[in-house]
């Protein structure tokens, strides 16, 4: 059965930290000053893409959705399955979305979320005991008023957050209260992969990002590099979602617009079936 979720002591990395030979400051400037290809999907949503030839001393293909939440005309839905798999494209079409990205981590053998997922006060999945803690230390949370937040996992665990009836866990947490978060020295963080992330800005825009990878045209990003990308795009809080072959960005009328890596080709056809997705639709 498919269910829909309607979404109505940390150290910081200094601004001159070296990232693959470039400083954070120079990489941020490249992202902020890039000549992005831009297209208005709706009055509330801008779709952007840029192919960087030398970002973090690498080739990077980055797709961005800037979603203005201040107008009150966008619904955010998170469709999910408790077993089995559905592509981000299918989830998007089922929810009548106009743009969508893949969601959080799932069981690659049986489907279903492997991290905490709560909808309207009902818990559908809890993080498995053996799941790596730094990969679910962030939550995409919606309070009773429908306000969206990206929050750090409390010591008491996700179940303690009764003020958020809807919550999807993922991680690592990338930016917390305007500060880039220091990350563990683990291969999941330090190796470059396709990545998907979501963040919030001061002016109430939701920033959804897909970084392509595993290709000569796009090398992928480390978690630190992903944090720099999100900060350069104006996020004050941001979190990593599922990545690798799961990373997908979809636009109504266009289909998949990034370059998913599962088919090992530089095209839009290598989409992986997942267990949940973040879908954005107009309120009718």
C-alpha positions, 0 to 999 in steps of 0.5 A, a space after each residue: 500500500 502506498 501512503 502519502 505524507 503531506 509536508 504543509 557539541 557540533 564543530 564547524 568547518 572553517 571558511 578556508 578549509 581545503 577541499 580537494 585542493 580548493 578552499 571552501 571560499 573559492 568553491 562557494 564563489 564558483 557555485 554562487 557565481 555560476 551561470 546556471 541554466 534556469 527554467 520556471 516550472 511554476 511561479 513558485 519553483 525554479 529548476 536550475 542546472 549547471 555543469 562545472 568543469 572545475 569544482 572541487 578540482 573535479 567535474 560536477 553536474 548539479 540539479 537544483 529545485 528552488 521552491 518558494 514556500 512563502 506563497 502557501 501554494 505548494 504541497 510537499 508529499 512523501 509517498 512511500 511503500 512499506 515493501 517493494 519498490 517504486 521509482 521516483 518518477 512513478 511516485 511523482 506521477 501518482 501524487 500529481 507532482 510538478 517536481 520530485 526527488 528521491 527520499 531516504 534510505 531503504 532496504 534494497 532487498 525487500 523495500 521499505 524504509 530502514 530509517 524512522 518515518 512517521 506520518 500524521 503521528 503514526 510511526 511506519 518504520 523505526 531506524 534499525 539497530 545496526 543502522 549507522 547512526 551518523 547516516 540518520 542524525 537529521 530529520 525532515 520534520 513538519 510540525 502541527 502547523 505545517 511548518 517544515 524544519 530540518 532538525 538534529 536527532 535528539 539524544 532521546 531519539 526520534 520518537 520523543 519529538 511529539 511536536 512533529 507529527 510527520 518526520 523522515 530521518 536521514 543524514 548526515 546532517 550537513 548544516 545546522 543553524 548556519 554552520 557546516 557540520 563536522 563529519 566522521 572520517 568514514 568512506 560514506 562521507 569522504 568518497 565521492 558519490 551521486 548525492 541528494 540533499 535538501 535544505 531551507 533558507 532564511 527567506 523560506 525557500 526549500 532547496 532540493 539538490 541532486 549531484 550526479 556522479 560515477 561518470 567521467 562527466 560528473 565525479 560526485 561529491 563527498 559529504 563535506 563538498 555537498 555541505 559547501 554546495 548547500 551553503 553556497 545555495 543559501 541554506 541555513 539548515 540542510 541534510 543528506 538524503 539517500 544517494 548513489 544510484 537512488 539519486 534522481 530529479 524529476 520534472 513534470 512534462 520532462 521526466 528525469 532531468 539529472 543523470 542517474 548512475 544505475 545504467 552506467 550511461 550519461 543519459 536520463 534512463 538509469 533511474 533506480 526504484 526506491 521506497 519513498 520520494 519527496 514530491 512537490 505539487 500545487 495546491 488546487 
